């Protein structure tokens, strides 16, 4: 059985002291909530503060992005090994905001996944369609293109998590219905089975992201192919994020 994973993507929010305070509250509110993996992804400048606040709590630390080179003249970028040194075990790769605002492509996603795996970082790889893609009936075509390009030449999925995030549901207050989300999650799992193997499909965790909150998490988590959530806004509120973690344990 796949272990649930609840990840909080804090985006461009929270300085070091705010990060320390939020993690402390999450630890207190989820005490005893075993059986679920919890991950937080603060800004790069708050990674050290997050590492200290996490302590021995078992919460995983993720970077919101990585670069694919080990070193060099790449101003503003951070190498995967540097993130490991900062305490990260995870890395979010290919988030729609990176694709939309910073030119992320399936090719660069592929490079980043390989670079992450090389140093032992576990990638949380995001895929998702825009509203135009959804309304034109091209959801599966778009997702498949992202999967094919992003996972080119990658055959070991043992450390990989996939996150389905419909772009039209991120930060909009809208979310895919449980049926819509389950349909895409099942499509992703079938693609993994066909292209990597049934064992990989059975074991790969697929998260849903897109305006997930405590009020809708239970319905989404009840879907057979949804193994957790990648959460934005609600992960910045300790009570809400902790409630979703507890709901995941109860699943």
ABEGO torsion letter per residue (X at the ends): XBBBBBBBBAEBBEBAAAAAAAAAAAAAAABGBBGBBBBBBBBAAAAAAAAAAAEAAGBBBBBABBBABABEBBBGBBBAAAAAAAGBABBBBGBAAAAAAAGBBAAAAAAAAAAAAAAGBBBBBBBEBBAAAAAAGAAAAAAAAAAAAAABGBABAAABBBBBBBAAABGAGBBBBAAAAAAAAAAAAAAAAAAAEAAAAAABBBBBBGGBBAAAAAAAAABAABAEBBBBAAAABAAAAAAAAAAAAAX
